[in-house]
Amino acid sequence: MGNPDDKHLLSQIWEKFAADDRSQPLKKPLIEKLIGEMFSLGNFYYYVINLTDSSISYHHKNILSTHGLIDYPTHLSEILSLIHPDDISFVIQAEEMVVEKIKQIGIEHQLYLKPSYCFRMKTKKGKYELFHHQAIHTFMDKDNRLFQSINIHTNIQHITVQNPYTVLITGISPRRDFLQFTVQPAHDKKSSADPNLTKREIEILILIAKGNSAKEISEMLILSEHTIRSHRKNILKKTESRNSRELIRKAFEWGII
């Protein structure tokens, strides 16, 4: 089991923006309310990180069956040990870039910025499968230093096995940020080129991936349902996708979601 005082591979990076006051009592965040901001296209789980000591709690029960664990992890180092060794350097670079990009945007906005990227993790089968990682920051102090975050991991092996090595930072309402950057080349990338979707088309694609209907998207974006359906048709044509499932697979492989 992990020791809360143990250092882990992300410690030096997080020290740049995480709080260090361990006396601050933290409550369980409103996970159910926030989960709507995350993708859960398959088997997923979440856990809450106390960034002052990297302890984790409030686990979703799927974490045990997904990874074949007997006990709930208590420290982030136990989660990190499940990541494929070849993806560790990518995770470190991804977190470094997330910290730098959030600083550029403004750390006062970090509760409304969601970083996401993919990496392989060991599953109950004893094999490494591709997971989509998302993080929502839920609590910071008066100096904008983070205390708490919710991480959600979704197994997307059934969607794609191809990691785009792309990191996204997207805005959570009311922010509408969309930053995409490649941390390292994906030498085995086999999909066609990025279809060069417009900002509006990417926004709609993301909402489609979250399972929203054309009617729901039209209400969210204050556009007619006909306009949304036209956008969807254009998105499918640009991406050469036959249906939403194929569209979502390609979007993951291009690092759009």
N, C-alpha and C positions, 0 to 999 in steps of 0.2 A: 504494500500500500504506500501511497505517496506521503511524504512529509510536507506540511504546509510551508516549512522553511526552506525546502529544497529549491535549487535553481533549476530552470529548464531552458530549452533551446530558444525560447522567445523572451526570456527574462530581461536581457539587456535592451531589447527593442522596446518592450512595454514600460520599462523604467522611465522612458522619455515622456510618457503622458499619463501613466497610471498613478493613482494616489498611493500614499504610503502610510496613511493614518489607519491602523488596524482597529482603533477603538470605535470607529464609526459603525453603529449597528445597521445592518442591511436587512430589509424585508424582502419577501418573495415578490418579484415584479409581476405585473399583470400579463402573464405569458399568453393566456388565451386571447387577450385583446391584441397583442403584438404579433401573434402567429400569422395573422392575415397578411402581414407585410413580407412573409417569407414563402418560398416555393416549397411544396411538399409533394412532389410528383413521384410518390413511391414510399417505400418504407423509410421512416424518418424517426429521429429522436432529438431531444434538446436537453440542455443542462445550463445552469447559471454559474458564471465565474465571478468570484470575489477577486478583483484585480489587485487588491492590496497584498494578497498572499497566494494567489492562484488556486485557492481551494474551490471545489465545485460542489453544487448541491441542487436540489429540486429537479432531479433527473426524470426524464420521461422513461417509462418502464421498458421501451423498445431497445434501450441501450444495452440491456443484458442479453436479449435474444439475438440482436444484430451481431454482436461481437463474441458471443459465447462466454460472457463474463458471469461469475458466480456472485460477486458483490459489486455494489455501485462504486465507481471510482470516487475518490475524495480529493484528488489533486490533478491539475491539468497534465502533469508529466505522464500520468497513466493513459490519458487520451492520446498524447503525442507519440507514445510508444507503439501505438497501433498503426501509425502512418508508415507507408512503404519507405524504406531507407532511401531509395532513389528520388523520392519526392520531398525529402526534408529540406534540401537547399532551396527548392522552389518556395516552400511554405515560409521559410525565413525571409527570402527576398520579397515575397508577397506582403508579409506583415510590415517590413521596412517601408515599402512603397505606400501602403495604406496609411501609415503614420505620417509620412511626408506629405501625401496628398491632402489628408485631413487638415494638417497644419496650414497648407496653402489655401484651402477653402475657408478655414477659420475654426479653431477647436471649439468655439462657443456653439457651433452648429452640429457637433458630433452625435448628439442624441437623435438627430434626424438624418444620419448618413449610414447606409448599410453596406459594408464591404462583403464581397462574396468571391469565391474561386473554388477550384476542384482539386482533389488529390485522392490517392488510393489508400484504403485502409483494410486491415485484416478483418475478415468476417468470421462468423461461427464455423464456416466451411473450411477454414484454414487457408483460404485464398485471399488475395488482395483484389478489391473491387473499387470502382470509381464512386466517390462521394462528392456531393455538392455542399460546400460549407458556407454558411451565412452567419453574420453576427449583428445583433442589435444592441447598442449601448443604452443602458437604462438608468444610470445614476451617475452624477458627477458633482464635485464640490464647488464652492464659490469661485475657485481658481480654475475651473474647467478641467480638473484632473479626474480621470475616470475611476469609479469605484466598482461598477458592476456591468456585466454584459450577458446576454443570452446568446448561446451558440446553438445552431440547428444543423444537423448533418442528415442529408438525404441520400440514400443509395440510388444512384442513377445508372447502374450497370445495365439495367434493362433498356435504357434509352440510348446510351452510347458508352463505348469503352475508351473513347478518344479524349484526352485532356488537352484543351487549347492553351494551357499555361497562361491564361488571361485572368486579370483581376478586374472586378467591377466595383465601383462605388456609386450607389444609386440613392437618390433622395427619398426619404419617407415623408409623407404628407405633413406639413405643407410644402416641403422642398421638392424640387424636381430635377436634382442633379443627375447626370449620367456621365461618368468617367470610365473609360475602358483603356487598359494598357497591358501589353504583353511583358511578362517578367523575363521569360527566356524562350528561345525558339522551340516550337513543337516540331521536331525533325520528322516525326512520323505522321504528320498531318495529311490526311487523304481527301478531305472534303474539298469542294470547289471554293472559289474565292469568296470573300465577304460580299454579299449582294448590295452593299451600299444603300441600306435602308435610310429613310429620312428619320428625323428625330420623332415625328409623330408616329411613324410606322413602328419604330422600336418601342415606343410607349404602348401602343396597342398590342404588339407582340407579347410584351411582358404581361399585360393584363390577360391575354389569351392563355398564356402559360400558367397563370394563377387560377385558371378554371372559370373565368368570368364569361358570361354569354354576351352576345352582341348588344342586347338590351341593357345589361348591367354596365357594359363599357360606355354605351351612349350616355347613360345617366351620370357616370363618373366624369366624363370628359365634356359633358354638355354639348354633344353632337347628335345628329339624327342617327337612328338605327341604320338607315340606308347608307349613310356616310361610313359608318363603321364596317358594314358588310363590304362596301367598295374597297376600303382600305385593306380588309382581310384578303379579298380577292387579289389585290395588287401585291400584297406581301407574299402570298402563295406563289404567284407568277414569278416575282423577282427571285425567290429562293428556290424555284423549281421543286416545290413541295406539293405532294398530292393531297395531303390532309394536315390537320393540326398536329398529329403525333409526329409526322415526319418533319414538320416545321420546327417543333420544339427540340427534336434531336439535333437538327442542323444549328439551331440557335445556341445550344450548349457547346457544340463543336467549334462554332465561330467565337464563342466567348461573349455572346450578346446577352445571355441571361446566366 
